[in-house]
Amino acid sequence: MKRIRQLGFLRVALIPEGADEAERGRIMHLFRNRAELKKAYGSVQDELQRMRDRIKQQEGATARVQEMLQALEERLSAPVTGYPSMVFYQLRHLWVTGRKLLEQFLNELVAQQEERERRQFLAEYNRQQFSRRQAVETEFLMAQQTAAGAREEASGFERALAALHRPWHYFRRRAARQNLQAATLKSMLAEQELESSRSTRESVAAEPVPEFPGLSIEARRLINLATIGYGQVLCDRLERTGLLESAREASARREPPAESYGDRAACETLMADIQRASLLLQQRTTLQQEIRDQVELFKTRARYRASSDTLPTPESLAVAENGRGSRVLLEDSWEIYRLLLR
């Protein structure tokens, strides 16, 4: 063992100094790689644990959905609970139909208004840009003329000074040199002004078209009022069928209520009423005029908490006047708050 250790010391002693530095560098590089690998391994372990947690959550959600489907199958398989369940889901679908109509209406209004305001924005930008370019071009032409005049004036003094080469022209040459210096300085200043005007003209010409900032506050307010008005029209139509509260209550539940909607005959009658109510919601014959009347009424009542707000206060629209108040916002009918523009 002692001889082996001695051989080891001998090996260390025989290693050149440069090789020892290279060996230490290689060892440090290995240690750095080891630390990076440990860090990467820890990150992978954390990500693996997060994925396992997500799988457990997904498995729990899947199990709950399967339980709901199994309970739904059991309800639908029994005549006593099957028809009430169909009534319940048709009422939910009736409410969803109204909400989809509102969403489609709002998207159409937003698309139309955005196109209109985008055209106006570009037209105004082009008008301002045309005025700016005209002003910059005028300044550039004036600077060009001034620089040309200053150069010509300096050239004239140079020619005059060159002609004064006789000995008796001494005093005139001195005055001519002074004039030439002043004209040269003036020409240099004019050239600087010309270069500045040229840079300004190029920068204005290279300016990109700004992005459309989006709908104005006035437009968003008007779209919101029209959407609320459409929501009130749908509520009025559904109320005439007597299904407004039933559809609202069904939309707030995830499963059919314990109380029944009646026997098979009553459920069939109710389902027929639901079909007629769905057609009534989608009727568009007098829709535009009904919405226009609601918006005109809302314009006189709507109050906003701040000048930057786009949603009116629910209480301002709910004030009844000859029975024409709207509680759509106050009751969040059709989940309208999720649709309105902020």
SULJO-V906609 format. One record per run of one state. SS is the DSSP state (H for helix, E for strand, - for the rest). FROM is the first residue (numbers start at 1). LEN is the number of residues. If there is no record, write none. Layout:
ss | from | len
SS | FROM | LEN
SS | FROM | LEN
This chain:
ss | from | len
- | 1 | 1
H | 2 | 13
- | 15 | 2
H | 17 | 61
- | 78 | 1
H | 79 | 85
- | 164 | 3
H | 167 | 39
- | 206 | 11
H | 217 | 25
- | 242 | 2
H | 244 | 8
- | 252 | 12
H | 264 | 18
- | 282 | 5
H | 287 | 15
- | 302 | 12
H | 314 | 5
- | 319 | 9
H | 328 | 4
- | 332 | 1
H | 333 | 6
- | 339 | 4
